[in-house]
């Protein structure tokens, strides 16, 4: 929420119901009227507790008493144009529907319309299009003006950008701006979390404005309907609030991450090496009563890639994340003499000696447990095939 009071200027920025005040001259605050709830729009108040769970979305506010000069806008960066869609929005004062464009000769219930090159407080013109929004200023209980815009799907990196200001007018301008939204189920939300610390504006000659840059990452991949709101905070006869060049900025070069096809999601193989049938020297009770460490290898039979894992002397268990596929699972331990290493394989049997290796199928996102490597060829003089250990894989 951003609040302007010309003459004695006060700026408030509200995100998620947390108010950030910027005071430029002494004046007393006037209470903001609370809009009356209807079936179309919720009752909105600064103290409302948001029901949303994403992380906070703090805006970036920049104050400046200097005349406002906007750089040219790159059309490729405009993902959502609030100006172009102004009359596709549903406008209300929280009690009555409002037409778009409205009638400047009848603004008691509120007004919305397009302003070209508006003049701001301080008597200078901005070369841009703006939404002129005038909150309801009649004597009934209706308050504010709210525009609910068509649905939009937010992307990572998007941000809502606008310049918030008051139009030059004889009447004092004392209004607050707010950005809210409805989710895909129609539930209303304010942006959660606290905003930045106060930004001081020391200029009582008018012309102040807030540059809003509101990150939308917490809404990424959600389809929402943004709700722009303005409430009158002071004299009900004033309040000509401008949303200058409001749009959602998007990086035109952004490439969204591609999701991993379900068939490619890795799986897990886990089990242990049974050292009971290992060669005696590998389990010397005086040295390593639980067996010496080994390297466990996983040979993919679909593309002939492989992975390896070192066990420890006290924990012969293993677990390895691998791509989906069929695997041979083999353990390699240190040999003796001119034998560089000895092998044990998973054969699907235990006890087992000299048997052929069994294939272990790892499905996408699967978890294959209890794969016990127990067949030590060396013990029974077996000659069953075991893949040779790649030279680059070290023995522990």
C-alpha positions as CSV (number, residue, x, y, z in Angstrom):
1,X,0.0,0.0,0.0
2,X,1.4,3.4,-0.9
3,X,-0.1,6.5,0.5
4,X,0.1,10.1,-0.8
5,X,-1.0,13.3,0.9
6,X,-0.2,16.4,-1.2
7,X,0.6,19.6,0.6
8,X,1.8,17.6,3.6
9,X,3.1,14.5,1.8
10,X,3.0,11.1,3.4
11,X,3.9,7.9,1.5
12,X,3.0,4.5,2.8
13,X,3.9,1.2,1.1
14,X,1.9,-1.9,2.3
15,X,2.7,-5.4,1.3
16,X,0.9,-8.2,3.1
17,X,-0.7,-5.9,5.5
18,X,2.6,-4.4,6.8
19,X,2.7,-0.6,6.5
20,X,5.9,1.3,5.7
21,X,5.6,5.0,6.3
22,X,7.5,7.8,4.6
23,X,6.8,11.2,6.2
24,X,7.7,14.5,4.5
25,X,5.8,17.0,6.6
26,X,3.9,17.0,9.8
27,X,0.3,16.1,9.6
28,X,-2.0,13.7,11.5
29,X,-3.1,10.4,9.9
30,X,-6.7,9.8,9.1
31,X,-8.2,6.3,9.5
32,X,-8.6,4.4,6.2
33,X,-12.2,3.3,5.6
34,X,-12.7,-0.4,5.3
35,X,-14.5,-1.5,2.1
36,X,-17.8,-3.3,2.6
37,X,-17.5,-7.0,1.5
38,X,-19.6,-8.2,-1.3
39,X,-19.9,-11.4,-3.3
40,X,-17.4,-10.1,-5.8
41,X,-14.7,-8.6,-3.7
42,X,-13.6,-9.3,-0.1
43,X,-13.5,-6.8,2.8
44,X,-10.0,-5.5,2.7
45,X,-8.2,-4.0,5.7
46,X,-4.5,-3.2,6.5
47,X,-4.6,-5.7,9.4
48,X,-5.9,-8.6,7.4
49,X,-3.9,-11.8,7.9
50,X,-2.9,-13.3,4.6
51,X,-3.7,-17.0,4.1
52,X,-1.0,-17.6,1.6
53,X,2.0,-19.8,2.3
54,X,4.7,-18.8,-0.2
55,X,7.7,-16.8,0.9
56,X,7.4,-13.1,1.3
57,X,7.3,-10.8,-1.8
58,X,8.9,-7.5,-0.7
59,X,8.6,-4.7,-3.1
60,X,11.4,-2.4,-4.1
61,X,10.4,1.2,-3.6
62,X,12.4,4.2,-4.8
63,X,11.6,7.8,-3.8
64,X,12.5,10.9,-5.7
65,X,11.4,14.5,-5.6
66,X,12.8,15.0,-9.1
67,X,10.6,15.1,-12.2
68,X,9.9,11.6,-13.4
69,X,11.5,10.5,-16.7
70,X,10.8,7.0,-17.8
71,X,13.0,5.1,-20.1
72,X,11.4,3.6,-23.2
73,X,9.7,0.3,-22.5
74,X,10.8,-2.8,-24.5
75,X,7.6,-4.5,-25.6
76,X,9.4,-7.9,-25.4
77,X,9.6,-7.5,-21.7
78,X,5.8,-6.9,-21.2
79,X,4.1,-10.1,-20.1
80,X,0.9,-8.5,-18.8
81,X,-0.2,-5.0,-19.6
82,X,-2.7,-3.6,-17.0
83,X,-3.3,-0.5,-19.2
84,X,-4.4,-2.6,-22.2
85,X,-6.6,-4.8,-20.1
86,X,-8.0,-2.1,-17.9
87,X,-11.6,-2.5,-19.1
88,X,-11.4,-6.3,-19.1
89,X,-11.0,-6.0,-15.3
90,X,-14.0,-6.0,-13.0
91,X,-14.1,-2.7,-11.1
92,X,-15.9,-2.2,-7.9
93,X,-15.9,0.0,-4.8
94,X,-16.5,-3.1,-2.7
95,X,-20.2,-2.6,-2.8
96,X,-21.1,-1.4,-6.3
97,X,-19.8,-2.4,-9.8
98,X,-18.2,0.4,-11.7
99,X,-18.1,1.0,-15.4
100,X,-14.9,1.3,-17.4
101,X,-14.2,3.8,-18.5
102,X,-16.0,5.9,-15.9
103,X,-17.5,9.4,-16.1
104,X,-15.3,12.1,-14.6
105,X,-18.5,14.2,-14.1
106,X,-19.7,11.5,-11.7
107,X,-17.0,10.1,-9.4
108,X,-18.9,9.8,-6.2
109,X,-18.9,6.0,-6.4
110,X,-15.4,5.8,-7.8
111,X,-13.8,6.2,-11.2
112,X,-11.3,4.4,-13.5
113,X,-10.0,5.6,-16.8
114,X,-7.0,6.2,-19.0
115,X,-4.8,9.2,-18.7
116,X,-2.2,10.1,-21.4
117,X,0.9,12.0,-20.2
118,X,-0.6,12.8,-16.8
119,X,0.5,15.8,-14.8
120,X,1.7,14.9,-11.3
121,X,1.9,16.9,-8.1
122,X,4.6,19.5,-8.6
123,X,3.2,20.5,-12.0
124,X,5.2,18.3,-14.3
125,X,4.1,15.9,-17.0
126,X,5.1,12.3,-17.4
127,X,5.2,10.9,-20.9
128,X,3.4,7.7,-20.3
129,X,0.0,6.1,-20.1
130,X,-1.6,5.7,-16.7
131,X,-4.6,4.3,-15.0
132,X,-6.5,7.1,-13.2
133,X,-8.3,5.6,-10.2
134,X,-10.5,7.7,-7.9
135,X,-11.8,5.9,-4.8
136,X,-15.4,6.2,-3.8
137,X,-16.1,9.5,-2.1
138,X,-19.8,9.3,-1.4
139,X,-21.3,9.4,2.1
140,X,-22.2,5.7,2.2
141,X,-20.0,3.0,3.7
142,X,-18.4,2.0,0.4
143,X,-14.7,2.8,0.2
144,X,-11.9,2.5,-2.2
145,X,-11.8,1.2,-5.8
146,X,-10.6,-2.2,-6.8
147,X,-9.9,-3.8,-10.2
148,X,-9.8,-7.6,-10.6
149,X,-7.9,-8.4,-13.7
150,X,-8.0,-11.4,-16.0
151,X,-6.1,-14.6,-15.1
152,X,-2.4,-14.7,-15.6
153,X,0.2,-17.5,-15.2
154,X,3.3,-16.2,-13.4
155,X,6.7,-17.3,-14.4
156,X,10.0,-17.4,-12.4
157,X,11.6,-14.0,-12.5
158,X,8.4,-12.0,-13.2
159,X,7.9,-8.8,-11.4
160,X,5.0,-6.3,-11.2
161,X,6.2,-2.8,-12.0
162,X,4.5,0.5,-11.9
163,X,5.0,4.1,-10.8
164,X,2.5,5.2,-8.1
165,X,1.7,8.9,-7.8
166,X,-1.1,11.5,-7.4
167,X,-2.4,13.6,-10.3
168,X,-2.1,17.3,-9.9
169,X,-5.4,18.7,-8.6
170,X,-6.7,21.5,-6.4
171,X,-8.0,19.0,-3.8
172,X,-5.6,17.2,-1.5
173,X,-4.6,13.7,-2.5
174,X,-4.4,11.2,0.4
175,X,-4.7,7.7,-0.9
176,X,-3.2,4.2,-0.4
177,X,-2.3,1.7,-3.1
178,X,-2.4,-2.0,-2.7
179,X,-1.7,-5.1,-4.8
180,X,-3.5,-8.3,-4.0
181,X,-4.6,-11.4,-5.9
182,X,-7.1,-14.3,-6.2
183,X,-5.7,-17.8,-6.7
184,X,-7.0,-20.4,-9.1
185,X,-9.7,-21.5,-6.7
186,X,-10.9,-18.0,-6.3
187,X,-9.5,-17.5,-2.8
188,X,-8.3,-13.9,-2.0
189,X,-4.8,-13.2,-0.8
190,X,-2.6,-10.3,0.2
191,X,1.1,-10.6,-0.3
192,X,2.6,-12.1,2.9
193,X,5.6,-11.0,4.9
194,X,7.0,-7.6,5.9
195,X,8.3,-5.0,3.5
196,X,11.6,-3.0,3.4
197,X,12.5,-0.4,6.0
198,X,11.1,3.2,5.5
199,X,12.3,5.3,2.6
200,X,12.5,9.0,3.6
201,X,11.2,11.6,1.1
202,X,12.2,15.2,2.2
203,X,10.3,17.3,-0.3
204,X,7.2,19.3,0.4
205,X,6.9,20.9,-3.0
206,X,5.1,17.9,-4.6
207,X,6.1,15.7,-7.3
208,X,6.9,12.7,-5.2
209,X,6.3,9.2,-6.4
210,X,7.0,5.5,-5.7
211,X,8.6,3.2,-8.2
212,X,7.2,-0.2,-7.5
213,X,9.1,-3.4,-8.5
214,X,7.3,-6.3,-6.8
215,X,9.0,-9.8,-7.3
216,X,6.4,-12.5,-8.1
217,X,8.7,-15.6,-7.7
218,X,6.5,-17.0,-4.9
219,X,3.6,-17.2,-7.3
220,X,5.7,-18.9,-10.1
221,X,3.7,-21.5,-12.1
222,X,0.5,-20.4,-10.5
223,X,-2.5,-18.8,-12.4
224,X,-3.8,-15.8,-10.5
225,X,-6.0,-12.8,-10.9
226,X,-4.4,-9.6,-9.7
227,X,-6.4,-7.1,-7.8
228,X,-5.3,-3.5,-7.8
229,X,-6.7,-1.4,-5.1
230,X,-6.8,2.3,-4.0
231,X,-8.3,3.5,-0.8
232,X,-9.1,7.1,0.2
233,X,-7.2,7.9,3.4
234,X,-8.2,11.6,3.9
235,X,-10.5,14.1,2.3
236,X,-13.1,12.1,0.4
237,X,-13.3,14.8,-2.3
238,X,-9.6,14.3,-3.4
239,X,-7.6,11.2,-4.3
240,X,-6.8,11.1,-7.9
241,X,-4.5,8.1,-7.8
242,X,-2.3,7.2,-10.8
243,X,-0.9,3.8,-11.7
244,X,1.7,4.9,-14.3
245,X,2.7,2.3,-16.8
246,X,1.7,-0.7,-14.7
247,X,2.8,-4.0,-16.2
248,X,4.4,-7.4,-15.4
249,X,8.0,-7.5,-16.5
250,X,9.4,-10.7,-17.9
251,X,12.9,-11.5,-19.1
252,X,12.5,-12.3,-22.8
253,X,15.6,-14.5,-22.8
254,X,14.4,-16.6,-19.8
255,X,14.3,-20.4,-20.5
256,X,12.1,-22.3,-18.1
257,X,13.7,-25.4,-16.6
258,X,12.6,-28.6,-18.4
259,X,11.1,-31.3,-16.3
260,X,12.8,-34.7,-16.3
261,X,10.7,-37.2,-18.1
262,X,9.3,-39.8,-15.7
263,X,11.1,-42.6,-17.6
264,X,14.5,-40.9,-16.8
265,X,14.0,-40.3,-13.0
266,X,16.9,-42.1,-11.2
267,X,16.3,-45.0,-8.9
268,X,18.3,-46.5,-5.9
269,X,20.0,-49.8,-5.3
270,X,20.9,-50.7,-1.8
271,X,22.1,-53.8,0.1
272,X,25.3,-55.1,1.6
273,X,28.4,-57.3,1.0
274,X,28.2,-60.7,2.8
275,X,31.8,-61.2,4.1
276,X,31.0,-64.6,5.6
277,X,32.1,-66.5,2.4
278,X,35.0,-64.1,1.6
279,X,38.6,-65.3,1.5
280,X,39.9,-65.8,5.0
281,X,42.6,-63.1,4.7
282,X,39.8,-60.5,4.1
283,X,38.3,-61.1,7.5
284,X,41.3,-61.7,9.9
285,X,39.8,-61.6,13.4
286,X,43.0,-60.0,14.7
287,X,42.9,-57.2,12.0
288,X,39.5,-56.7,10.5
289,X,37.0,-59.1,12.2
290,X,34.1,-57.7,10.1
291,X,36.1,-57.8,6.9
292,X,38.2,-55.3,4.9
293,X,36.5,-52.6,2.9
294,X,35.6,-53.3,-0.8
295,X,34.5,-51.3,-3.8
296,X,31.0,-52.1,-5.1
297,X,30.3,-51.5,-8.8
298,X,27.1,-51.1,-10.7
299,X,27.3,-52.0,-14.4
300,X,24.5,-50.7,-16.6
301,X,23.7,-53.3,-19.2
302,X,21.7,-50.9,-21.3
303,X,24.4,-48.3,-22.1
304,X,27.5,-49.9,-20.4
305,X,28.0,-47.0,-18.0
306,X,29.1,-47.8,-14.5
307,X,29.2,-46.4,-10.9
308,X,31.2,-47.4,-7.8
309,X,30.9,-47.1,-4.0
310,X,33.5,-47.8,-1.2
311,X,32.3,-49.7,1.9
312,X,34.0,-49.4,5.2
313,X,35.4,-52.1,7.5
314,X,32.6,-51.6,10.0
315,X,29.8,-51.0,7.6
316,X,29.7,-53.3,4.5
317,X,26.4,-51.7,3.5
318,X,25.9,-49.7,0.3
319,X,23.4,-47.5,-1.4
320,X,23.7,-45.9,-4.9
321,X,21.5,-43.7,-7.0
322,X,21.6,-44.7,-10.6
323,X,19.6,-44.1,-13.8
324,X,16.8,-46.6,-14.6
325,X,18.0,-49.8,-16.2
326,X,19.4,-53.3,-15.7
327,X,22.5,-53.7,-13.7
328,X,25.2,-56.2,-12.7
329,X,26.3,-55.6,-9.1
330,X,29.9,-56.8,-8.2
331,X,32.2,-56.2,-5.3
332,X,36.0,-56.1,-5.6
333,X,38.5,-56.7,-2.8
334,X,42.2,-56.6,-2.5
335,X,44.0,-59.7,-3.8
336,X,47.2,-61.5,-2.6
337,X,50.4,-62.0,-4.4
338,X,50.1,-61.5,-8.1
339,X,46.3,-61.5,-7.9
340,X,45.3,-57.8,-8.1
341,X,41.8,-58.3,-6.7
342,X,39.1,-60.9,-5.9
343,X,35.4,-60.5,-6.8
344,X,32.0,-61.2,-5.3
345,X,28.8,-60.9,-7.3
346,X,25.1,-60.7,-6.8
347,X,23.5,-63.9,-8.2
348,X,20.1,-63.8,-6.5
349,X,21.1,-66.7,-4.2
350,X,22.7,-66.9,-0.8
351,X,24.7,-69.0,-0.2
352,X,26.1,-69.0,-3.7
353,X,29.5,-69.8,-5.2
354,X,30.5,-69.9,-8.9
355,X,27.0,-68.9,-10.1
356,X,26.2,-66.5,-12.9
357,X,25.4,-62.9,-12.1
358,X,21.7,-61.9,-11.8
359,X,20.4,-58.7,-13.4
360,X,19.0,-56.1,-11.0
361,X,16.3,-54.0,-12.6
362,X,16.0,-50.4,-11.3
363,X,12.7,-48.8,-12.4
364,X,12.3,-45.0,-12.7
365,X,12.1,-43.4,-9.3
366,X,12.3,-47.0,-7.8
367,X,14.1,-48.3,-4.7
368,X,15.6,-51.7,-5.0
369,X,16.6,-53.0,-1.6
370,X,18.2,-56.1,-0.1
371,X,20.7,-56.8,-2.9
372,X,23.2,-59.1,-1.1
373,X,26.6,-59.6,-2.8
374,X,27.6,-63.1,-1.6
375,X,29.1,-65.2,-4.4
376,X,32.9,-65.2,-4.0
377,X,34.3,-67.2,-7.0
378,X,37.6,-67.5,-5.2
379,X,36.3,-69.8,-2.5
380,X,35.1,-72.5,-4.7
381,X,37.4,-72.1,-7.7
382,X,34.4,-70.8,-9.7
383,X,34.9,-69.5,-13.1
384,X,31.5,-67.6,-13.5
385,X,31.9,-64.4,-15.4
386,X,32.7,-61.2,-13.5
387,X,33.3,-57.9,-15.3
388,X,36.9,-56.7,-14.9
389,X,37.4,-53.8,-12.6
390,X,38.1,-50.6,-14.5
391,X,41.6,-49.4,-13.9
392,X,40.4,-45.9,-12.8
393,X,38.3,-47.3,-10.0
394,X,40.5,-47.6,-6.8
395,X,40.3,-50.3,-4.3
396,X,39.8,-49.1,-0.7
